[in-house]
């Protein structure tokens, strides 16, 4: 098979890959105490902005500390307290695990980077792109560090789904 038989990456994909590498490295360097403080601030904001009495189902990621992701455990605890009986579902990111096909009231996703239109840059596997496309009625919230704001540097592709809001530690 010749080299030209393989599709070439688009300029948008190349730009996203470069941004992804830069932001992944920066996020991994966040000191634990800073990550904890940022997680607390983000959780406090998320708890305040949602109408928890109306939420019956929450799809939320479980943070991977080694990746520097913002912790969601305080959000989950508050959701269970403020909305007794809420169903909390954590995604399985294994390739063989099917996407949940049911609707959720609230979906909280990790954000590596984001732009002014609430488009997110994720890790590049496409899990959340496919999942969010199946959640038109859910309140879609991304959690990010304030320094992950990319302004207008994040290119969009047809499969990208904007979030309803991105909550940062700022």
Buried (B, 14 or more C-beta within 10 A) or exposed (E): EEEEEEEEEEEBEEBBEEBBEEBBEBBEEBEEEEBBEBBBBBBBBBBEEBEBEEBEBBBBBBBEEEEBBBBBEBBBEBBBEBBEEBBBEEBEEEEEEEEBEEEBBBBBBBBBBBBEEBBBBBBBEEBBBEBBEBBEEBBBBBBBBEBBBBEEEBBEEEEBBBBEBBBBBE
